[in-house]
Amino acid sequence: MNKISAAKRIIGSVVFSLAIIVHANGQLPNTLSSEDKVFGLSKFWQEVNYNFVYLDKVDRMMWDNAYRSLITKVQATPNDYEYYRELQKFCALLKDGHTNVFLPNVKVMEQMTTMFGDYRLFVENIDGKAIIVRTNLSKKNEIPIGSEIVEVNDLATDKYIAQYVAPYISSSTDYVLKDWSISRVLQGLDGDKYKVKLKSPTGKVVTLNLTHAVTTEDAVFPEMEQRKLVDFRWLDGKIAYVALNSFENIETYNQFRTFLPELYKAKGLVIDLRKNGGGNTDIGAGILQYLVKDNELYGSRSSSRFHVPTFKAWGKFTNPSDTVKNEWAKKVVLSYQDKYFYQFEYKPEKIELEEQRIVVPTALLFGHNTASAAEDFLIYADKQSHMIRIGENTFGSTGQPYLFDLPGGGSARICTKKDTYPDGREFVGYGIKPDIEVKRTLSDYLKNKDSVLDRSIAYLKTKIN
């Protein structure tokens, strides 16, 4: 597993960052001319039409009509920020987690999601509700953990999200769109105001008037977890637990190997991918080779749109009925329909490993944040008889993005590669499904209970001799 393929990345913090330079007088900059704004819109529309691998799943009339209506609308945007918001909303119509528009002057500005001066609020989707899971330490009694946001700006939370949050988020799956919409329900720029109605776990209702501003208090409750690349510990019954939290860094592979002497003692194994947003596919495959008895690993099949302009020209004058038993006619018709694909060479990865393997009953834990190269890991691990998959559906997005610049310092990326299971089953847009589904509940959260891990331990104990 020496070769290093193109890294697959989820740039989550960039996708939703709202950092954009503000003038000294507090006004948002409006640096783009009308021509620039139309050019940027047209550039994105053009690159999607030419490069987006899932264009065949897009309602082309809807897509073109949206572009046409935006030509006038983007010229009337009052500043660069509102212009880029319109592009993000346009992009979200494609429903792809690896196709995004990024704002200019992007930084990781967590304060624009969580900070409101005296208050700091972290929100997550639990049981389909917007639940506060962390606050700044001084507010832990005023705003109990587990409180639900029931209204934002006099609208029910779900209605506010549907109107002001979800339409701007690019996601391949409905459940990730729900997660991200809830976590960003209070996202905004410095000075943005929110009237928020909260209901505590005991049913007490309070209203807060919040304004986005930097929170100077550093301490939060509960404390932030210091995430390691690899987390190893022993569980009951000689079960070893290994969390692989990222495939971004080769150190994940190197650190995993340092635990091999301990792992060889395991009677059962938990591999936790719930916090792994992806990275380099080969890092995951390099680790997996220690966990299977096979000499080959079968990864995803890949394809990309294949564009020959002359084929498309011929296809306009070829009837679909002519494609029966005629490969040439089929090729040109598919080209005209933007459905002609190049199939990348497919062959399994050879394992040439002299070291001992760890082939014991294994639970693979994953959820909505298991993405991209971490999903590729699960494709490689598919149909391993000693492995069970536990948790919730994965993120449901992978591929190779094409990156390009937009006017005013912004940028965009478009997914150019489609990946499937080796047998052609699709997981992008659906997620990889667990064998045993276990969802975190609000009760689990309040009790600090990891029901997914508990279920995996119970399962493995039944399989250990």
N, C-alpha and C positions, 0 to 999 in steps of 0.2 A: 504494500500500500504506500509506495514512495511518491507517486505522482500527486501533484497538487492541482486540483481543478479550479475553475473560476469559483470564487466564494459566492455563496448565496446568502443574502442578508435581509433581515427585517430591520428597517431603519425606523423603529417605532417612535423614538423620541423626536426624530426629525419630522415625521409625518404630521404630528400634531403641535409642533412648536409654533408659538405665535410671536416670536421675537422679531421685531422690526424697529428700526431706528426712529425715534420720536424727536421732532424739532424742539429746540429750547423753549418755545412758546407753548409746548404741549400738543401741537398739531401733528397729525400723521403726515408724512411726506407724500407729495403728489408729483413725482419726478417724471412719470411716463407720459409721452405724448399720445394723442388718439391713435396715431399711426403705429406707435410701439405696442399699444394695447391690442389693437386688431392683429398685428403681426404675431404677437405672442400667442393669442388665441388660435390663430390660423396655423401656427407652427405646431402646436400641440395636436390640433385636429388632424393635420396632415400626417404627423408621425404615427399617430394611432392608426389611421387608415392604412398606412404602409407597413407598420411593424407589429401591431398588437396581435398576439398569437390567438386570442380568443375573440377576434372580430366576428367570426361566424356565429357567435352567441349573442351578438349585439343587435338590437332592433335598429337597422340602419336608417329608417325613416325618422325614428325618434332622435337618433344621434345627429343626423344632418339638420333636422329642424331646430334642435337645441343650439347647434353651432350658429345657424342663421339668426336666431333670436338674440344671441349674445353679441353679435357684431355691433349692434347699436348699444346694447346694455353696457358692455365693458367700457365704451368710450365715455359713458356718463358717470363712471365710478369716481367718487370724490378724492380717492387717494390710492396709493400703491397697495395698501393692505386690503381694501375692499375689492380691488381688481383681482388680486391673487385669491381672495376668497371665492370670487366667481369662477376662477379657473379650477379651484379645488372642488367646487360643487359640480362643475362640468365633468371633471375627472371621475367623480364618485358614481356617475351614471354607468361607468364600465364595470363596477362591482368587482374590482380585482385588488388584492392586497399587495401586489408587487407593481402596481401602476399608480403613481402619486405625483402631485404637484407640491413643490417645496417653496416656502416663502423666502424672500431675500433676507440677508443678514441673520441666518438661522443660528440659534444657539439653543442649548438645552435650558429652557426657562421654566423650570418646575413651578416657580412662583406664579406663573400665569394660569396655572391650574389649581393650585392649592393655597396660595397666600392671600390673605385679606387683612393685612396690618396686624391687629391684635389677635386675629384668628388664623388658624391653619387647618384646613379640612381635606382629608383624603377620602375619596368616594370610590366604591366598587359595586359591581353587580352581584348581589347575593339574593338568591331566590327570585330573580327578576326585578328586584327593587334597588333603588339608589341608597346604599347603606354607607354611613360614615364609619370607616374602619380605623381611623387614626386622627388625632388632633395634636395641636401643640400642648405640651404638658400642663400648662397653667389652666387650660380649658377642659381638662378631662372630666371634671365633675359637672361643669355647666353643660357640656355636650357629651353625654355618655356614648361610649362605643356601641355601635349597633343601632344608633338613631337613623331614622329613614327621612330622606328628603321627599316630602309629599307635594310641595308646590315650589315653583320658581317663577318669580315675577307674576304672581297671581294666576298662573296656569298650573294645572296638574302636571307633575314631573314628566309623565310619558308624553303628554301633548307638547310640552315645551321642547323636549328632546326631538320629537318628530318634526317640529317646525324649525328649530334653531341649531340643532347639533348634528343629528344623523345625516342630513343631506350633504354635509361637507366631508364625510368620512369615506374613504375608499376601503372596501372590505370584500373579500370573496365569500364570506359566510354570514348569514343573518345573526348568528349568536355572537360572533366577534364584533359585529356592528353594534349589537346591543351592549356588550361589555364596554367597548370604547366610548360609546355615546354616554353611558352612565358615568364612566370615570372622568369624562370631560364636560359634564353637564354645567359646571361653573367656570369653565375656561374662558379667559378673556384678556384684554389688554389692561395695563396699568390705568386705574381710574374707572374702569367699568363697574357698574353697580348692580347688585342683585338683592332682591327681597326673597328670602328663603324661609319656608315653613318646615319645621322639623317635628317629627314624632319620636319620642324616646322609646326604648324597649318596654317601659312601664305604661306607655300611652300618653304621657304628658306632651302637649303641643306648645312649641315656642316659635316665635318669628324673629329672624335676624335680618338686619339691613347691612349688607356687606359691600365693601369697595375694594377692588384689587389694589394691593400695595404690598411692598416687601415686608415680610414678618421677620423681625430681628431675633425673636426667641428661637434658638436652635433645637432645644429638647422637644421630642415628640413622644406621645403615648398611644399605643405601645411603641417601644424602641424599634427603630429600623433594623432589620436583619442584615448582618454583614455577610453578603453572599460570596461564597468561595466558588472557584472554577469547578472543583471537585470536592464533594463532602462525603467522607467515609465514616461509618460507625457500625457497631454491632447491635443487632436487635435480638429479641428472644429466639431461642431454639436454634442457635448457630446460623442465624440468617444475617447476611452481610447487606448493609444498605450503602448504595453509591448514588449520589446525585451528580449528574453531569449537567451543569448549569449553562454551558455555552460551548459551541464549537467554533467560536471566533478565533481562538488562540491555540496554537499547537501545544501550549502548556497543559491544556486539558488532557491530551493524550499522554504527555510525559508524566503528569501527576497521577493519572490512572495507573500507569505501569509501576509506580512506586508502591502501590497498595497490593500488587500481585501476590507477594508472599503471604499476606493476610487472607486475601480472597481465595487462595487455594485451600484454605481450611473450611470454607463455607459449605454448609449443607443446602442452603437456599440463598437466593440473591434477589435484591430489589434494585432495579435501575430506574432512577427518578428523573424524568425529562420534563417535568411540569413547568420549570422556569427556563427552559432552553429555547431561545428564540432563533437558533440557527447559527450559521457561520459557514465553515468549509465542510462539505460533505465527506471528504476523505478522512477528516479527523474522527468523525463518528464511525465510519467504516473500519478505520484502523483499530478502534476500541472493540467493535463488535466481533472482529476476527478472533478475539480471545474468548468469546462467549458462545461460540457455536462449534459443532464438531465437523461441519462441512469443510470442503476444500475450495468452495466457490461461494461467492455472495452475489445474489441477483438483485440489482438495484432497479431504479425506475427507467422506463423507456422515455425517450425524449424526441420531440419533433418541433419544427419551426415552419412558419409560412415560407413558401418558395415562390418567388415572383420573377417571372419572365414576361416582360411586356408584350412580346409578340404572341405568346400563348393566350394572354388575356384578350388581345385584339381578335384572334381567331375564334375565341370562345364566344364572343358576342354574336357570331353568325353560325354557331353550331347548336343544333337542337339537343336538349337533354335526352330525347328518345334515341338519338344517334349513338349514345354512349354504350349501349348494350353490346357486349363482346368487342368493344372498340376502345382500347386503352388510350389511343391518341385523342379521340373525341372526349373521353372522360377527363383527360388531363387538361385540355383547353377549356372545357366547360367549368371545371373546378377552379381554374385560374381566373376565369371571368367572375366567378362567385366569391373570390378571395378565400377559397377552401382547399387550395392545393398545398400540400405539406411535404417538407423534406424530412425524412426519417433518419435520425442519426444512427450510426453504426451501434449495434447493441451486442454486448458480450458480457458474461459474468466476470466479476473481479476474482482473480486467482489468489488464494491464500497460501503463502509459503512461510508458515510460522513453525519454528522449531520448538518454541516454548510450550509449556503445558497449557491446556485449555481449562476453562471453568464452565463445564457443562452440567449444571444443576438446575433444579426447578427455579425458574426466574420469573419475576413479575416486572413488567414494564409499565411504569406509571406515567400518564400524560394527561394533558388537558388543553384548554383553549389557547394557552400561551406557548404550546409546543409547536414550533413553526419551522418552515423552510428546511434547512439541512437536518434538523432534528426529526422532521417528518421523513426525510430520506433514510435516516437511521432505521425508522420503523418499517419502511418499505423493504430494506435489506433483511430485517428480522422477521418479515412476514412468513407464516407457515412453519416457524420453528416449533416443533412439538413440545419442547420443554419450557416454552415461554407463554405467558398469559398476559393479556393487555387489560389494564385496569384504569379507570378514571372517566374522563369526558372526551368528546371529539377534539381533535387537534385543530390548530389554526386554519388549516385548509388553504394554504397558499405557498407556492414555491415558484421557481423559474429563474431565468436570467434577464435582469432588467437592462434596457438600453437607456443610458443617461444623457441628457442634453441640457443646454442652458436656455433660459428665457430672458426677455428684456428686464432690465432693472436689477439684475443680480439673483433672480430666482432660478429654479431649475425644475426638471421633471424627470421621471423615469417611466418606461413602458415595458411590460413583460413581453419578451420575445420568444420564450421557450415553454412548451407544454410538457409536463412530466406526468406519467401515469404509472400504475403498477406494471410489472412485466407482462401481465396478460391483458393489458389495456384498460383495466378498471380505473376510473377517474377518482381522485381524492381532492383535487383543487376545486374549491367551491362546495365541498361536502365535509371535508375533514376525514382523518383516519378514525375509524370507530373502535371503541374498546370492546373486548369480549365480555367484560363485567363493567357496567356503568355505575359509577358512584359519584354523586354530586355533593358539593359542600353546601350545607344549610346554614342559616343564620344561627341556629342553636349550636352547630359545630363550631362556628367562628367564635361565639361568645364563650364557649367552654374551652377554647384553644384545642379543639379535637381535630385530628387529621383522619377523617373517616376513610379516605382513599388508602392511606398507608395501613391503617388498622385492617381494612379488608384484605390487603395484599398479604399481611402477616398471617391472618387466619387461613387464607387459601394455601399459602406455602407450607404451613404446618401440617396440612392434610396430605402433602406430597413428599414430605421428607421422611425417609426410612429411619 
